[in-house]
């Protein structure tokens, strides 16, 4: 009786191993038919080559991205606007200051002053949040602060 039990366990084990081998062979045949290669070594070599090529392309993209980020620091990134009344008792807040600054708070401040005679426009260069040539008015300073 013990021998029959061992024989049944042995045949069950053979059936399980046969199933595993058949599934592995089917997977191998699927790989070969999908890639057109005849050896698993060729398939692995091709996969490694594709991985290496993808890594090289990724490095190129990373380098280009870093260059674009460096260039973008100089682009206009901050815009500030402040409306004000330059004359105490007459008119409304028809005048305004607008700032166009990059990431380092450098750029230009444009002051539009509306009068009865027309519109006056003044501009000042700004570097690191401060004027290079002329002193900034309170409204211009507020516009720079508002642009942040």
Rosetta blueprint (number, residue, H / E / L):
1 X L
2 X H
3 X H
4 X H
5 X H
6 X H
7 X H
8 X H
9 X H
10 X H
11 X H
12 X H
13 X H
14 X H
15 X H
16 X H
17 X H
18 X H
19 X H
20 X H
21 X H
22 X H
23 X H
24 X H
25 X H
26 X H
27 X H
28 X H
29 X H
30 X H
31 X H
32 X H
33 X H
34 X H
35 X H
36 X L
37 X L
38 X L
39 X L
40 X H
41 X H
42 X H
43 X H
44 X H
45 X H
46 X H
47 X H
48 X H
49 X H
50 X H
51 X H
52 X H
53 X H
54 X H
55 X H
56 X H
57 X H
58 X H
59 X H
60 X H
61 X H
62 X H
63 X H
64 X H
65 X H
66 X H
67 X H
68 X H
69 X H
70 X H
71 X H
72 X H
73 X L
74 X L
75 X L
76 X L
77 X L
78 X E
79 X E
80 X E
81 X E
82 X E
83 X E
84 X E
85 X L
86 X L
87 X L
88 X L
89 X L
90 X L
91 X L
92 X L
93 X L
94 X L
95 X E
96 X E
97 X E
98 X E
99 X E
100 X E
101 X E
102 X L
103 X L
104 X L
105 X L
106 X L
107 X E
108 X E
109 X E
110 X E
111 X E
112 X E
113 X E
114 X E
115 X L
116 X L
117 X L
118 X L
119 X E
120 X E
121 X E
122 X E
123 X E
124 X E
125 X E
126 X E
127 X E
128 X L
129 X L
130 X E
131 X E
132 X L
133 X L
134 X L
135 X L
136 X L
137 X L
138 X H
139 X H
140 X H
141 X H
142 X H
143 X H
144 X H
145 X H
146 X H
147 X H
148 X L
